[in-house]
């Protein structure tokens, strides 16, 4: 697919700016930045006349790839502040990984419209919860038993892989339901994001391998030009977001999280 130098330059600049925002949000909210990357990249691909049937898959696959370097930066910042629950991750990690495998399989079998619908609906539901419930209100006093936690972790891995997000979009509110401290939830979610992004990226590469109509610089459903442009700036801004997460009030974190989710949900559902 031939593209002009001007269009390629514009693509790089726009996604570089997206990387600044997504990196900051990765550190601030533990969302891996995918909540911003997926809808923006989806619409940017339209400017390149990419086949509509491929846009959602490319946006999700590339988003997962950008989460990998950003997560490393975010994890390091949160671990330095003791905000990563390694005990929880030892149990959740394998189940999240199982969910990723399920998500990759489903993504390879459904049309792009299903991915955008899943993204919009789940984001809207989580946004309503985060904005509609008061800070400090938790339906449950503690996490459920390990079998139920395994089910939750598997669902988080599956849905996050279909949405192209790092896991924090679901991990943070799910943990909040069970009276888990929000800052510790954000820090732990940064590791969940990495667990999702690594195998998820590989799965989208394999699912898209050899597909016709992919834009230039694509490795399966992962666009390398988009990956470099976003990752180059997001890695610098993730630690800034992580520092901000430990200075903001939890109520502000909750509202910021909900607002971003609702805006992106509306955008994807009306795409």
C-alpha atoms as a printed R data frame, in Angstrom:
    type eleno elety resid chain resno       x       y      z
1   ATOM     1    CA   UNK     A     1   0.000   0.000  0.000
2   ATOM     2    CA   UNK     A     2   1.903   3.141 -1.195
3   ATOM     3    CA   UNK     A     3   1.852   6.130  1.122
4   ATOM     4    CA   UNK     A     4   3.311   9.623  0.812
5   ATOM     5    CA   UNK     A     5   6.159  10.906  2.970
6   ATOM     6    CA   UNK     A     6   3.875  13.664  4.290
7   ATOM     7    CA   UNK     A     7   1.230  11.179  5.362
8   ATOM     8    CA   UNK     A     8   3.830   8.936  6.996
9   ATOM     9    CA   UNK     A     9   5.300  11.922  8.861
10  ATOM    10    CA   UNK     A    10   1.847  12.962 10.072
11  ATOM    11    CA   UNK     A    11   1.139   9.383 11.158
12  ATOM    12    CA   UNK     A    12   4.370   9.298 13.164
13  ATOM    13    CA   UNK     A    13   3.826  12.671 14.841
14  ATOM    14    CA   UNK     A    14   0.207  11.946 15.793
15  ATOM    15    CA   UNK     A    15   1.029   8.548 17.270
16  ATOM    16    CA   UNK     A    16   4.057  10.001 19.046
17  ATOM    17    CA   UNK     A    17   1.710  12.410 20.825
18  ATOM    18    CA   UNK     A    18  -0.651   9.524 21.540
19  ATOM    19    CA   UNK     A    19   2.304   7.752 23.125
20  ATOM    20    CA   UNK     A    20   2.843  10.673 25.509
21  ATOM    21    CA   UNK     A    21  -0.754  10.450 26.708
22  ATOM    22    CA   UNK     A    22  -0.921   6.661 26.798
23  ATOM    23    CA   UNK     A    23   2.369   6.385 28.685
24  ATOM    24    CA   UNK     A    24   1.230   8.871 31.310
25  ATOM    25    CA   UNK     A    25  -2.062   7.012 31.721
26  ATOM    26    CA   UNK     A    26  -0.211   3.697 31.957
27  ATOM    27    CA   UNK     A    27   1.628   4.926 35.014
28  ATOM    28    CA   UNK     A    28  -1.272   6.900 36.472
29  ATOM    29    CA   UNK     A    29  -4.054   4.357 36.074
30  ATOM    30    CA   UNK     A    30  -2.287   1.070 35.350
31  ATOM    31    CA   UNK     A    31  -4.189   0.708 32.081
32  ATOM    32    CA   UNK     A    32  -1.241   0.120 29.757
33  ATOM    33    CA   UNK     A    33  -2.331   3.036 27.561
34  ATOM    34    CA   UNK     A    34  -4.408   0.786 25.294
35  ATOM    35    CA   UNK     A    35  -7.575   2.584 26.311
36  ATOM    36    CA   UNK     A    36  -6.254   5.562 24.318
37  ATOM    37    CA   UNK     A    37  -4.156   3.791 21.672
38  ATOM    38    CA   UNK     A    38  -6.861   1.474 20.319
39  ATOM    39    CA   UNK     A    39  -9.536   4.055 19.403
40  ATOM    40    CA   UNK     A    40  -7.034   6.630 18.130
41  ATOM    41    CA   UNK     A    41  -5.101   4.126 16.023
42  ATOM    42    CA   UNK     A    42  -8.379   2.703 14.724
43  ATOM    43    CA   UNK     A    43  -9.328   6.104 13.304
44  ATOM    44    CA   UNK     A    44  -5.804   6.991 12.126
45  ATOM    45    CA   UNK     A    45  -5.746   3.783 10.063
46  ATOM    46    CA   UNK     A    46  -8.869   5.007  8.293
47  ATOM    47    CA   UNK     A    47  -6.862   7.968  6.968
48  ATOM    48    CA   UNK     A    48  -4.552   5.444  5.309
49  ATOM    49    CA   UNK     A    49  -7.517   3.705  3.629
50  ATOM    50    CA   UNK     A    50  -6.789   0.481  5.464
51  ATOM    51    CA   UNK     A    51  -9.459  -2.163  4.895
52  ATOM    52    CA   UNK     A    52 -12.197  -1.571  7.520
53  ATOM    53    CA   UNK     A    53 -12.238  -5.303  8.217
54  ATOM    54    CA   UNK     A    54  -8.604  -5.103  9.367
55  ATOM    55    CA   UNK     A    55  -8.524  -1.835 11.311
56  ATOM    56    CA   UNK     A    56  -9.745  -3.162 14.644
57  ATOM    57    CA   UNK     A    57  -7.379  -6.143 14.582
58  ATOM    58    CA   UNK     A    58  -4.396  -3.921 13.723
59  ATOM    59    CA   UNK     A    59  -5.323  -1.351 16.360
60  ATOM    60    CA   UNK     A    60  -5.682  -4.014 19.058
61  ATOM    61    CA   UNK     A    61  -2.559  -5.948 18.048
62  ATOM    62    CA   UNK     A    62  -0.387  -2.845 17.844
63  ATOM    63    CA   UNK     A    63  -1.768  -1.564 21.136
64  ATOM    64    CA   UNK     A    64  -0.807  -4.780 22.910
65  ATOM    65    CA   UNK     A    65   2.710  -4.471 21.486
66  ATOM    66    CA   UNK     A    66   3.097  -0.903 22.789
67  ATOM    67    CA   UNK     A    67   2.095  -2.051 26.266
68  ATOM    68    CA   UNK     A    68   5.218  -4.217 26.583
69  ATOM    69    CA   UNK     A    69   7.857  -1.454 26.930
70  ATOM    70    CA   UNK     A    70   5.469   0.846 28.784
71  ATOM    71    CA   UNK     A    71   4.674  -1.852 31.338
72  ATOM    72    CA   UNK     A    72   8.338  -2.372 32.168
73  ATOM    73    CA   UNK     A    73   8.682   1.336 32.965
74  ATOM    74    CA   UNK     A    74   5.449   1.433 34.967
75  ATOM    75    CA   UNK     A    75   6.274  -1.746 36.920
76  ATOM    76    CA   UNK     A    76   9.660  -0.418 37.947
77  ATOM    77    CA   UNK     A    77   8.154   2.838 39.204
78  ATOM    78    CA   UNK     A    78   5.378   1.108 41.175
79  ATOM    79    CA   UNK     A    79   7.652  -1.558 42.646
80  ATOM    80    CA   UNK     A    80   9.933   1.168 43.947
81  ATOM    81    CA   UNK     A    81   6.965   2.395 45.974
82  ATOM    82    CA   UNK     A    82   5.941  -1.066 47.178
83  ATOM    83    CA   UNK     A    83   2.668  -0.972 45.252
84  ATOM    84    CA   UNK     A    84   2.923  -4.363 43.483
85  ATOM    85    CA   UNK     A    85   1.278  -7.358 45.198
86  ATOM    86    CA   UNK     A    86   3.509 -10.269 44.188
87  ATOM    87    CA   UNK     A    87   1.559 -12.777 46.293
88  ATOM    88    CA   UNK     A    88  -1.617 -12.031 44.358
89  ATOM    89    CA   UNK     A    89   0.222 -12.176 41.046
90  ATOM    90    CA   UNK     A    90   1.627 -15.635 41.734
91  ATOM    91    CA   UNK     A    91  -1.933 -16.955 41.788
92  ATOM    92    CA   UNK     A    92  -3.482 -14.699 39.157
93  ATOM    93    CA   UNK     A    93  -0.647 -14.854 36.596
94  ATOM    94    CA   UNK     A    94  -1.305 -18.334 35.128
95  ATOM    95    CA   UNK     A    95  -5.053 -17.680 34.897
96  ATOM    96    CA   UNK     A    96  -4.507 -14.336 33.185
97  ATOM    97    CA   UNK     A    97  -2.243 -16.144 30.719
98  ATOM    98    CA   UNK     A    98  -4.964 -18.729 30.065
99  ATOM    99    CA   UNK     A    99  -7.392 -15.904 29.372
100 ATOM   100    CA   UNK     A   100  -4.967 -14.389 26.873
101 ATOM   101    CA   UNK     A   101  -4.829 -17.663 24.935
102 ATOM   102    CA   UNK     A   102  -8.625 -17.782 24.820
103 ATOM   103    CA   UNK     A   103  -8.775 -14.143 23.698
104 ATOM   104    CA   UNK     A   104  -6.253 -14.658 20.901
105 ATOM   105    CA   UNK     A   105  -8.208 -17.654 19.610
106 ATOM   106    CA   UNK     A   106 -11.504 -15.737 19.641
107 ATOM   107    CA   UNK     A   107  -9.945 -12.640 18.026
108 ATOM   108    CA   UNK     A   108  -8.688 -14.741 15.137
109 ATOM   109    CA   UNK     A   109 -12.174 -16.090 14.483
110 ATOM   110    CA   UNK     A   110 -14.373 -12.977 14.670
111 ATOM   111    CA   UNK     A   111 -14.722  -9.890 12.430
112 ATOM   112    CA   UNK     A   112 -13.280  -6.534 13.456
113 ATOM   113    CA   UNK     A   113 -16.698  -5.148 14.339
114 ATOM   114    CA   UNK     A   114 -16.928  -7.595 17.215
115 ATOM   115    CA   UNK     A   115 -13.679  -6.270 18.682
116 ATOM   116    CA   UNK     A   116 -14.829  -2.642 18.573
117 ATOM   117    CA   UNK     A   117 -18.175  -3.614 20.106
118 ATOM   118    CA   UNK     A   118 -16.489  -5.525 22.945
119 ATOM   119    CA   UNK     A   119 -14.182  -2.574 23.562
120 ATOM   120    CA   UNK     A   120 -17.010  -0.041 23.690
121 ATOM   121    CA   UNK     A   121 -19.418  -2.064 25.832
122 ATOM   122    CA   UNK     A   122 -16.886  -3.176 28.433
123 ATOM   123    CA   UNK     A   123 -15.334   0.279 28.681
124 ATOM   124    CA   UNK     A   124 -18.768   1.855 29.164
125 ATOM   125    CA   UNK     A   125 -19.776  -0.611 31.887
126 ATOM   126    CA   UNK     A   126 -16.562  -0.069 33.827
127 ATOM   127    CA   UNK     A   127 -16.842   3.716 33.406
128 ATOM   128    CA   UNK     A   128 -20.373   3.719 34.835
129 ATOM   129    CA   UNK     A   129 -19.147   1.742 37.835
130 ATOM   130    CA   UNK     A   130 -16.169   4.023 38.458
131 ATOM   131    CA   UNK     A   131 -18.189   7.240 38.066
132 ATOM   132    CA   UNK     A   132 -21.435   6.046 39.625
133 ATOM   133    CA   UNK     A   133 -20.140   4.645 42.898
134 ATOM   134    CA   UNK     A   134 -18.687   6.706 45.685
135 ATOM   135    CA   UNK     A   135 -15.093   6.400 46.838
136 ATOM   136    CA   UNK     A   136 -14.768   4.013 49.750
137 ATOM   137    CA   UNK     A   137 -17.878   1.998 48.811
138 ATOM   138    CA   UNK     A   138 -17.031  -1.664 48.281
139 ATOM   139    CA   UNK     A   139 -19.662  -4.408 47.952
140 ATOM   140    CA   UNK     A   140 -17.316  -7.008 49.429
141 ATOM   141    CA   UNK     A   141 -14.917  -6.801 52.331
142 ATOM   142    CA   UNK     A   142 -12.244  -9.066 50.839
143 ATOM   143    CA   UNK     A   143 -11.247 -11.028 47.758
144 ATOM   144    CA   UNK     A   144 -13.200 -14.267 47.148
145 ATOM   145    CA   UNK     A   145 -11.688 -17.750 47.400
146 ATOM   146    CA   UNK     A   146  -8.979 -18.833 45.019
147 ATOM   147    CA   UNK     A   147 -11.236 -20.689 42.535
148 ATOM   148    CA   UNK     A   148 -13.326 -17.539 42.047
149 ATOM   149    CA   UNK     A   149 -10.184 -15.414 41.760
150 ATOM   150    CA   UNK     A   150  -8.948 -17.775 39.043
151 ATOM   151    CA   UNK     A   151 -12.181 -17.217 37.127
152 ATOM   152    CA   UNK     A   152 -11.884 -13.448 37.478
153 ATOM   153    CA   UNK     A   153  -8.267 -13.471 36.317
154 ATOM   154    CA   UNK     A   154  -9.125 -15.628 33.288
155 ATOM   155    CA   UNK     A   155 -11.966 -13.289 32.315
156 ATOM   156    CA   UNK     A   156  -9.670 -10.270 32.676
157 ATOM   157    CA   UNK     A   157  -7.080 -11.882 30.411
158 ATOM   158    CA   UNK     A   158  -9.646 -12.842 27.763
159 ATOM   159    CA   UNK     A   159 -11.512  -9.546 27.578
160 ATOM   160    CA   UNK     A   160  -8.342  -7.440 27.779
161 ATOM   161    CA   UNK     A   161  -6.826  -9.349 24.862
162 ATOM   162    CA   UNK     A   162  -9.939  -8.735 22.764
163 ATOM   163    CA   UNK     A   163  -9.823  -5.032 23.660
164 ATOM   164    CA   UNK     A   164  -6.071  -4.501 23.249
165 ATOM   165    CA   UNK     A   165  -5.660  -3.148 26.761
166 ATOM   166    CA   UNK     A   166  -3.170  -3.982 29.463
167 ATOM   167    CA   UNK     A   167  -5.542  -5.355 32.030
168 ATOM   168    CA   UNK     A   168  -5.750  -2.370 34.348
169 ATOM   169    CA   UNK     A   169  -9.052  -1.284 32.825
170 ATOM   170    CA   UNK     A   170 -10.591  -4.376 34.389
171 ATOM   171    CA   UNK     A   171  -8.102  -5.285 37.129
172 ATOM   172    CA   UNK     A   172  -8.385  -1.988 38.991
173 ATOM   173    CA   UNK     A   173 -12.206  -1.879 39.264
174 ATOM   174    CA   UNK     A   174 -12.464  -5.630 39.978
175 ATOM   175    CA   UNK     A   175 -10.009  -5.348 42.850
176 ATOM   176    CA   UNK     A   176 -11.780  -2.200 44.063
177 ATOM   177    CA   UNK     A   177 -15.040  -4.145 44.348
178 ATOM   178    CA   UNK     A   178 -13.318  -6.342 46.911
179 ATOM   179    CA   UNK     A   179 -11.997  -3.459 49.060
180 ATOM   180    CA   UNK     A   180  -8.508  -3.574 47.569
181 ATOM   181    CA   UNK     A   181  -6.506  -0.296 47.933
182 ATOM   182    CA   UNK     A   182  -6.657   1.623 44.653
183 ATOM   183    CA   UNK     A   183  -2.970   2.566 44.486
184 ATOM   184    CA   UNK     A   184  -1.912  -1.036 45.121
185 ATOM   185    CA   UNK     A   185  -4.445  -2.161 42.503
186 ATOM   186    CA   UNK     A   186  -2.915   0.216 39.960
187 ATOM   187    CA   UNK     A   187   0.615  -1.010 40.702
188 ATOM   188    CA   UNK     A   188  -0.387  -4.672 40.518
189 ATOM   189    CA   UNK     A   189  -2.337  -4.042 37.304
190 ATOM   190    CA   UNK     A   190   0.853  -2.836 35.631
191 ATOM   191    CA   UNK     A   191   2.261  -6.378 35.942
192 ATOM   192    CA   UNK     A   192  -1.010  -7.912 34.747
193 ATOM   193    CA   UNK     A   193  -0.637  -5.709 31.679
194 ATOM   194    CA   UNK     A   194   2.727  -7.241 30.858
195 ATOM   195    CA   UNK     A   195   1.377 -10.773 31.338
196 ATOM   196    CA   UNK     A   196  -1.353  -9.939 28.810
197 ATOM   197    CA   UNK     A   197   0.764  -8.007 26.328
198 ATOM   198    CA   UNK     A   198   3.581 -10.493 25.711
199 ATOM   199    CA   UNK     A   199   1.590 -13.554 24.536
200 ATOM   200    CA   UNK     A   200  -1.209 -11.359 23.201
201 ATOM   201    CA   UNK     A   201   1.159  -9.561 20.820
202 ATOM   202    CA   UNK     A   202   2.555 -12.850 19.556
203 ATOM   203    CA   UNK     A   203  -0.968 -14.144 18.985
204 ATOM   204    CA   UNK     A   204  -1.979 -11.124 16.892
205 ATOM   205    CA   UNK     A   205   1.205 -11.435 14.836
206 ATOM   206    CA   UNK     A   206   0.392 -15.058 14.056
207 ATOM   207    CA   UNK     A   207  -3.316 -14.388 13.420
208 ATOM   208    CA   UNK     A   208  -2.508 -11.678 10.882
209 ATOM   209    CA   UNK     A   209   0.454 -13.355  9.228
210 ATOM   210    CA   UNK     A   210   0.165 -13.225  5.438
211 ATOM   211    CA   UNK     A   211  -3.129 -11.290  5.400
212 ATOM   212    CA   UNK     A   212  -3.651  -9.132  2.314
213 ATOM   213    CA   UNK     A   213  -4.333  -5.410  2.693
214 ATOM   214    CA   UNK     A   214  -2.129  -4.802  5.741
215 ATOM   215    CA   UNK     A   215  -0.469  -1.355  5.854
216 ATOM   216    CA   UNK     A   216   3.298  -0.988  5.327
217 ATOM   217    CA   UNK     A   217   5.646  -2.028  8.143
218 ATOM   218    CA   UNK     A   218   3.209  -4.602  9.504
219 ATOM   219    CA   UNK     A   219   4.135  -7.849 11.197
220 ATOM   220    CA   UNK     A   220   0.833  -9.662 11.132
221 ATOM   221    CA   UNK     A   221  -1.676  -7.438 12.903
222 ATOM   222    CA   UNK     A   222   1.103  -5.493 14.647
223 ATOM   223    CA   UNK     A   223   2.137  -2.331 12.801
224 ATOM   224    CA   UNK     A   224   5.801  -1.678 13.542
225 ATOM   225    CA   UNK     A   225   5.690   2.007 12.541
226 ATOM   226    CA   UNK     A   226   2.887   2.630 15.013
227 ATOM   227    CA   UNK     A   227   4.647   0.572 17.663
228 ATOM   228    CA   UNK     A   228   7.880   2.571 17.417
229 ATOM   229    CA   UNK     A   229   6.142   5.957 17.311
230 ATOM   230    CA   UNK     A   230   4.000   5.234 20.369
231 ATOM   231    CA   UNK     A   231   6.546   3.292 22.409
232 ATOM   232    CA   UNK     A   232   9.299   5.874 21.916
233 ATOM   233    CA   UNK     A   233   7.319   8.528 23.768
234 ATOM   234    CA   UNK     A   234   5.156   6.424 26.095
235 ATOM   235    CA   UNK     A   235   8.191   4.934 27.835
236 ATOM   236    CA   UNK     A   236   9.276   8.407 28.927
237 ATOM   237    CA   UNK     A   237   5.874   9.371 30.270
238 ATOM   238    CA   UNK     A   238   4.958   6.168 32.166
239 ATOM   239    CA   UNK     A   239   7.179   6.970 35.194
240 ATOM   240    CA   UNK     A   240   5.714  10.494 35.323
241 ATOM   241    CA   UNK     A   241   2.219   9.023 35.509
242 ATOM   242    CA   UNK     A   242   3.292   6.560 38.203
243 ATOM   243    CA   UNK     A   243   4.646   9.383 40.346
244 ATOM   244    CA   UNK     A   244   1.421  11.320 39.866
245 ATOM   245    CA   UNK     A   245  -0.592   8.261 40.988
246 ATOM   246    CA   UNK     A   246   1.071   8.462 44.387
247 ATOM   247    CA   UNK     A   247   0.379  12.164 44.853
248 ATOM   248    CA   UNK     A   248  -3.245  12.370 43.650
249 ATOM   249    CA   UNK     A   249  -6.205  11.623 45.890
250 ATOM   250    CA   UNK     A   250  -7.793   8.199 45.240
251 ATOM   251    CA   UNK     A   251 -11.104   9.905 44.425
252 ATOM   252    CA   UNK     A   252  -9.458  11.910 41.650
253 ATOM   253    CA   UNK     A   253  -7.833   8.774 40.294
254 ATOM   254    CA   UNK     A   254 -11.225   7.096 40.196
255 ATOM   255    CA   UNK     A   255 -12.918   9.982 38.391
256 ATOM   256    CA   UNK     A   256 -10.109  10.383 35.863
257 ATOM   257    CA   UNK     A   257 -10.242   6.672 35.137
258 ATOM   258    CA   UNK     A   258 -14.009   6.736 34.615
259 ATOM   259    CA   UNK     A   259 -14.036   9.823 32.393
260 ATOM   260    CA   UNK     A   260 -11.401   8.471 30.026
261 ATOM   261    CA   UNK     A   261 -13.208   5.154 29.798
262 ATOM   262    CA   UNK     A   262 -16.567   6.719 28.999
263 ATOM   263    CA   UNK     A   263 -15.178   9.011 26.315
264 ATOM   264    CA   UNK     A   264 -13.392   6.207 24.539
265 ATOM   265    CA   UNK     A   265 -16.395   3.883 24.865
266 ATOM   266    CA   UNK     A   266 -18.642   6.394 23.141
267 ATOM   267    CA   UNK     A   267 -16.095   6.925 20.387
268 ATOM   268    CA   UNK     A   268 -15.744   3.225 19.638
269 ATOM   269    CA   UNK     A   269 -19.465   2.433 19.773
270 ATOM   270    CA   UNK     A   270 -20.199   5.236 17.293
271 ATOM   271    CA   UNK     A   271 -17.307   4.379 14.957
